[in-house]
């Protein structure tokens, strides 16, 4: 019988009086991360019973629009890579990457 291993990732969110995030930190002890600051978090969770995605999207007041554009672009590129690894559907992954290039071009993220 094999022994299972558990790992934990924690997010701490400090809110202002209007419940707007002021500070985000995260900890992943297995990865050597302890109360690392972040300006934004996008978390997707698959609910298999309901067959739907649950999302948590948070960003601090300090997150600049230009940073958000980069964050979205890098997240889209990562999603295309993950899609390819998870499904082995190279054609659709390439289509997603083409969109990422288009996205970056329209936002003038790449020089």
C-alpha positions as CSV (number, residue, x, y, z in Angstrom):
1,X,0.0,0.0,0.0
2,X,1.5,3.3,-1.0
3,X,1.5,6.3,1.3
4,X,-0.2,9.4,0.0
5,X,1.5,12.8,0.3
6,X,-0.3,16.0,0.9
7,X,0.8,19.5,-0.1
8,X,-0.8,22.8,0.7
9,X,-0.9,26.2,-1.0
10,X,-2.3,29.1,1.0
11,X,-3.5,32.5,-0.2
12,X,-3.9,35.4,2.3
13,X,-5.9,38.4,1.2
14,X,-6.0,41.6,3.1
15,X,-9.1,43.7,2.3
16,X,-9.9,47.4,2.8
17,X,-13.2,48.5,4.4
18,X,-14.9,48.1,1.0
19,X,-13.6,44.5,0.7
20,X,-11.2,45.5,-2.1
21,X,-7.9,43.5,-2.0
22,X,-5.0,45.7,-0.7
23,X,-2.4,42.9,-0.2
24,X,-2.1,39.4,-1.5
25,X,0.4,36.9,-0.2
26,X,0.8,33.2,-0.9
27,X,2.7,30.3,0.7
28,X,3.7,26.9,-0.8
29,X,6.1,25.3,1.7
30,X,6.9,22.4,-0.7
31,X,8.1,25.0,-3.2
32,X,10.0,27.0,-0.7
33,X,7.6,29.9,-0.9
34,X,6.7,31.7,2.3
35,X,4.3,34.7,2.4
36,X,5.4,35.9,-1.1
37,X,3.6,39.0,-2.2
38,X,1.6,39.1,-5.4
39,X,-0.5,41.8,-7.1
40,X,-3.0,39.4,-8.8
41,X,-4.4,35.9,-8.5
42,X,-6.4,34.0,-11.1
43,X,-7.5,30.6,-9.8
44,X,-9.7,28.1,-11.7
45,X,-11.2,25.0,-10.1
46,X,-13.0,22.3,-12.0
47,X,-16.2,21.1,-10.3
48,X,-16.7,17.6,-11.8
49,X,-20.1,17.1,-10.4
50,X,-21.6,20.3,-11.8
51,X,-19.3,20.2,-14.9
52,X,-18.4,23.8,-14.5
53,X,-15.4,26.0,-13.7
54,X,-15.3,28.0,-10.5
55,X,-13.1,31.1,-10.5
56,X,-11.4,33.4,-8.2
57,X,-10.0,36.5,-9.8
58,X,-8.4,39.1,-7.4
59,X,-6.0,42.0,-7.9
60,X,-4.7,44.7,-5.6
61,X,-5.2,48.4,-6.0
62,X,-1.5,48.6,-6.9
63,X,-1.9,46.4,-10.0
64,X,-1.2,48.7,-13.0
65,X,-3.2,48.3,-16.3
66,X,0.1,47.6,-18.2
67,X,0.9,44.8,-15.6
68,X,-2.6,43.4,-16.0
69,X,-2.2,43.2,-19.8
70,X,1.1,41.3,-19.4
71,X,-0.4,39.1,-16.7
72,X,-3.3,38.1,-19.0
73,X,-1.0,37.5,-22.0
74,X,1.3,35.3,-19.9
75,X,-1.7,33.4,-18.5
76,X,-3.1,32.8,-22.0
77,X,0.3,31.5,-23.2
78,X,0.5,29.2,-20.1
79,X,-3.1,28.0,-20.8
80,X,-2.2,27.1,-24.4
81,X,0.9,25.1,-23.1
82,X,-1.2,23.3,-20.5
83,X,-3.9,22.6,-23.0
84,X,-1.4,20.9,-25.3
85,X,0.1,18.8,-22.5
86,X,-3.3,17.8,-21.1
87,X,-5.0,16.9,-24.4
88,X,-2.1,16.3,-26.9
89,X,-4.2,18.4,-29.3
90,X,-1.4,20.3,-31.1
91,X,-3.6,21.9,-33.7
92,X,-5.8,23.6,-31.2
93,X,-2.9,24.5,-29.0
94,X,-1.2,26.1,-32.0
95,X,-4.4,28.0,-32.7
96,X,-4.5,29.3,-29.1
97,X,-0.8,30.3,-29.4
98,X,-1.7,32.2,-32.6
99,X,-4.3,34.1,-30.7
100,X,-1.7,34.9,-27.9
101,X,0.5,36.4,-30.6
102,X,-2.4,38.4,-31.9
103,X,-3.3,39.5,-28.4
104,X,0.3,40.7,-27.7
105,X,0.4,42.5,-31.1
106,X,-2.8,44.4,-30.5
107,X,-1.8,45.4,-27.0
108,X,1.7,46.2,-28.3
109,X,3.3,43.9,-25.7
110,X,6.0,42.7,-28.1
111,X,8.3,45.0,-29.9
